[in-house]
């Protein structure tokens, strides 16, 4: 049965309220393709990683960065404010065969930065350095945040969307011909 407004016109039905987002240790949880993805603020990052470790996620498989300069309108759960950069970390619980992904929105500061996970997961040392080298995202508290892929005197961060195209010089090695 449809209700009517004064004057005999059908009344607009109220939209159902937005469901409250699922939270885990204060982080908004999203479940694309069935995998739990935790969206944490930079100040929650280490705390949530430590909670994952205590829960049995003994491995941090990778830490990487994303530059959304040319894609600011990406889909994020309600309550998560998009920033230019994002740090993504993958965690694995071997006993339960479960993965957790953690996504951290990183403001485009000078420099953009998040805390290092090194004290909780020492194995992230190299992947945090790679992310710093390629995207310029600093990991505060990292024991040796120096370049790992590019030469020490390299200027800029090659995986940033505003890095000049073709700036990386290509060097070819001469291959001798057979039978020469």
LINHUQUI-V79234 format. One record per backbone hydrogen bond with DSSP energy under -0.5 kcal/mol. NH is the residue of the N-H (numbers start at 1). CO is the residue of the C=O. If there is no record, write none. Layout:
NH,CO + NH,CO
This chain:
5,9 + 8,5 + 11,3 + 24,27 + 27,24 + 28,39 + 29,22 + 30,37 + 34,31 + 35,32 + 37,30 + 38,101 + 39,28 + 39,37 + 40,38 + 40,103 + 44,41 + 45,41 + 45,42 + 48,44 + 49,45 + 50,46 + 51,47 + 52,48 + 53,49 + 54,50 + 55,51 + 56,52 + 56,53 + 57,52 + 58,56 + 59,92 + 61,59 + 61,90 + 62,90 + 64,88 + 66,86 + 68,66 + 68,84 + 71,68 + 74,71 + 80,77 + 81,79 + 82,80 + 85,106 + 86,66 + 87,104 + 88,64 + 89,102 + 90,62 + 91,100 + 92,59 + 93,98 + 94,92 + 97,93 + 98,93 + 100,91 + 101,36 + 102,89 + 103,38 + 104,87 + 105,40 + 106,85 + 107,105 + 109,107 + 110,111 + 111,109 + 112,109 + 114,138 + 116,140 + 120,117 + 121,117 + 124,121 + 125,122 + 128,124 + 129,125 + 130,126 + 131,127 + 132,128 + 133,129 + 134,130 + 135,131 + 136,131 + 136,132 + 137,131 + 138,112 + 138,136 + 140,114 + 140,138 + 142,139 + 145,142 + 146,144 + 154,151 + 159,134 + 160,157 + 163,160 + 167,164 + 169,167 + 176,174 + 180,177
